[in-house]
Amino acid sequence: MVAQSGVVPASHSIACVVAIAVGGDHCIWKISPGESAQSWIDCTSVAVACVISAWSARNGQSWAHRLLKLQVCDQDSNLTISGLRMGVREIAHLTDFASLFIGFLWPLWDGRGQTFADKIMGTTVTRKQ
């Protein structure tokens, strides 16, 4: 279900992506004219968000990272990560949400300044030089 703000809740987004991957009943192409279009809207929203995210995330930077002059780097090699790894990192941010947002506050007392998603993905956020 799309929230009032027009954002698809993360839990429904993941369920939609999984349904598309395994050919479930919530796939865009399986909705009959008599069914609610909500699933179609949700799946389309997820697809558009994924395309925009993958297209805009280059050199370890999303548009927001570019604005703030930050970049996401591998914690071991300190090289910027790919757009695909940025996308997987975004999905890993679900752990930050699932922990009642503690994952987003974790960098305040973590030695490396990493969220739970950064720990999972082995990344750090640094100032771009």
Solvent accessible surface area in square Angstrom, and as a share of the most:
residue,aa,sasa,rsa
1,M,150,0.67
2,V,43,0.25
3,A,51,0.40
4,Q,189,0.84
5,S,93,0.60
6,G,49,0.47
7,V,96,0.55
8,V,20,0.11
9,P,55,0.35
10,A,42,0.33
11,S,89,0.58
12,H,57,0.26
13,S,21,0.13
14,I,67,0.34
15,A,56,0.44
16,C,4,0.02
17,V,69,0.39
18,V,82,0.47
19,A,12,0.09
20,I,53,0.27
21,A,84,0.65
22,V,116,0.67
23,G,30,0.29
24,G,22,0.21
25,D,117,0.61
26,H,100,0.45
27,C,0,0.00
28,I,57,0.29
29,W,159,0.56
30,K,97,0.41
31,I,37,0.19
32,S,51,0.33
33,P,144,0.90
34,G,78,0.75
35,E,100,0.45
36,S,79,0.51
37,A,56,0.44
38,Q,66,0.29
39,S,24,0.16
40,W,117,0.41
41,I,76,0.38
42,D,0,0.00
43,C,1,0.01
44,T,40,0.24
45,S,37,0.24
46,V,13,0.08
47,A,47,0.37
48,V,77,0.44
49,A,57,0.44
50,C,72,0.43
51,V,102,0.59
52,I,96,0.49
53,S,43,0.28
54,A,65,0.50
55,W,184,0.65
56,S,16,0.10
57,A,6,0.05
58,R,134,0.49
59,N,110,0.56
60,G,0,0.00
61,Q,7,0.03
62,S,25,0.16
63,W,168,0.59
64,A,37,0.29
65,H,27,0.12
66,R,90,0.33
67,L,135,0.67
68,L,105,0.52
69,K,134,0.57
70,L,37,0.19
71,Q,30,0.13
72,V,0,0.00
73,C,2,0.01
74,D,27,0.14
75,Q,64,0.28
76,D,124,0.64
77,S,61,0.39
78,N,103,0.53
79,L,122,0.61
80,T,60,0.35
81,I,9,0.04
82,S,67,0.43
83,G,22,0.21
84,L,146,0.72
85,R,67,0.24
86,M,4,0.02
87,G,27,0.26
88,V,68,0.39
89,R,10,0.04
90,E,82,0.37
91,I,108,0.55
92,A,13,0.10
93,H,22,0.10
94,L,45,0.22
95,T,52,0.30
96,D,0,0.00
97,F,97,0.40
98,A,84,0.65
99,S,30,0.20
100,L,148,0.73
101,F,113,0.47
102,I,80,0.41
103,G,0,0.00
104,F,78,0.33
105,L,93,0.46
106,W,79,0.28
107,P,38,0.24
108,L,141,0.70
109,W,147,0.52
110,D,29,0.15
111,G,86,0.83
112,R,144,0.52
113,G,32,0.31
114,Q,5,0.02
115,T,16,0.09
116,F,48,0.20
117,A,0,0.00
118,D,2,0.01
119,K,88,0.37
120,I,104,0.53
121,M,34,0.15
122,G,14,0.14
123,T,0,0.00
124,T,19,0.11
125,V,54,0.31
126,T,49,0.28
127,R,167,0.61
128,K,102,0.43
129,Q,212,0.94
